[in-house]
Amino acid sequence: MIEMLFGIISLLWAVEFIFFSSPASEKTEKVSFRYVFVAMLVSVIFILAIDPWTVTSPAVRWAGIIFYGAGVGLRLWGIIHLKEQFTRNVSVREGDRLVSTGPYRVLRHPLYTGLLSIVTGFALSNGSLVGVVTGGLAVGGSLLYRIHLEESMLISLHGKKYVRWCSKRYRLIPFIY
């Protein structure tokens, strides 16, 4: 049952890559996407191949499915609200607006929160508590770098309006940070 749900959720995540393209922009930063991708890849390899400390508890595996599904759902929800502004690279364009609907009412970077939840869920669903920590550190670190770049670009585009917008939202983890 867990494997079937994992497969269904993974297919839903594939929707992001099939139906949501990433338009080019004159102000685009592409390196941080590679950092996040490599961090995700290293995390997956560690979780599946290297981690000798697996937990076989069904509760841990179910928690993983919940985190995994929530992460995919949060990403898709955020992309739907970004509409044509969605891009896989850090990018801003003249005319971009600050999105304050959907998950953007609470979070500045819900797509990144979704990625952290996906990594956590993947690790837990595979019984890898060590993977939660290593994946969280690797992906979290690469996302913090990306957030720094993205917020700098958004401040240069929107100025004080963006700073005010930020003051009303959590950066990455709801009710914590």
N, C-alpha and C positions, 0 to 999 in steps of 0.2 A: 504494500500500500504506500509506504513512504517513497519507494523508488518510483512508483507511478506518478505520485504527486510531484516529485522532483522533476520528472520528465515533462509533465504538463506545464509546470512553472517555467522550466527552461525554454519550452516552445513559446510561451508568452513573452519571455525576454527576447527571443529571436525576432519578435514583431518589431522591436525597437530598431533593429538593424535592417530589417526588410522594408519597413514602411516609412521610416523617418530618416530622410537624407540629411546631410550636413553641408549647407551652402558655404561657399567661400566668402571671404571678406577681405577688405584691404588691410584691416588691423587684426591679423591672426597670429597666434602663438601655437605652434604645433608640437614642441618638444615635450611639454608636460603630459600630453596624451600618451606619449611613448613611456614616460615614467610610470603612469598609472597602469598602462597595459602590462609592462614588465613586472610591476609589483603584484598585479593580479595573477599573472602567469606563475611567478615564483611561489606565491601563496598556494595556488592550486597544486603545483608539483610537490610542495612541502606537505600539504594536507594528504594527498593521495599516495605519495611514494616514500616519504622520509619519516613522517611522524610515527614513532613506535608506540606512543602512548594514546591508544584509542580507547574511548569509552563506549560500551555497547548498550548503555541505557536507552530504552525506547523514549523516555521523557526528553533526553538530550537530543535525540534524533528528531523528535517532533518539534522541539523548540527551534531546531535548525530549519525545518521546513517552514515554520511560521516566519522566522527572520528572512529566509530566502524569498518567500512569497511577498512579504511586506516590502522588501527592497525592490523587487521587480515592479510591484504595483506602484510604489512611490515614484520610481523613475518614469514609468509610463504616464502617470498622473501629471507629473511635472512637465514632461515633454508636451503633453496635450495643451497645457496652459501656456507654454512658451510659444507654441505654434511655429511660425516661420523663423523665429529667433533661435531655435534649437540648433546647436552645432556641437560636434564632438571635440573640436579644438576651442581653445580660449579665444574668443572673437567678439568684437563689438563693431557695430555699424551705425553710421549716422541714421537717425530715425528709430533706433531701438528704443523701446519703452521699458520702464520698470514694471515687471509683472507682480501684481499683488493679489492674485486670485489662486485658488486651489492651495497646494502646499506652500506657495510663496507668501501666504498670509502669516505663516509661522516661521518658515525657514528661508534663509538666503540661498542655500545650495541644496535643495532637496534631492537632486540627481546624485550628488556626492554622498548624501546621507543614505540614499538607496544603495549605492555601491558598497558602502561599509556594511550595511545590513545584509547584502548579498554575500559578501565574503564571510561574515560571521555565520550566516545561515548555512553556507556551503560547508564550513568547517564543522559546525555542530551536527549537521545532518550526516556527516561522515565520522562523527564521534571524536573529532580532533579538538580537544581543549587547547592544546599547544598551538594549533592552527588558528584558533580565535585570536590568540595573542600575537603571533607572528604575522598573520594576515592583517590584523588590525593595525599593527605598527607599520608594516610595509605599505599597505594601501592608504592608511590614514596619513602617513608622512608625505606620500606623493600627492594626496589630495590637498593637504595643507599648503604645499608649495603652489599647487594649481590655484587654490583659492586666493593666495597672495597675489598672483599674477592677474587673475580675473578681477579682483576687487580694485586693483590699481588701474586697470583699463576702464572699469566702470566709473571710478571717481574722475578719471580724466574726461570721460564722456558726459557724465551727469552732475559732477561736482557735489555741492552741498545737498542737493536733492537726494543723491544716493546715500550720503552719510546719514541723513535723517531717516531714510527708508531702512537702512541697516540697524539703526538704533531701536527699531520696533520688531526685530526678528532675531532668532537664534542663528548663529553661523552654520552649525553642522549637526549638533545633537539637541533635539527638542528639550527645553526646560533646563539644559545644563550648559551648553556652549554654542 
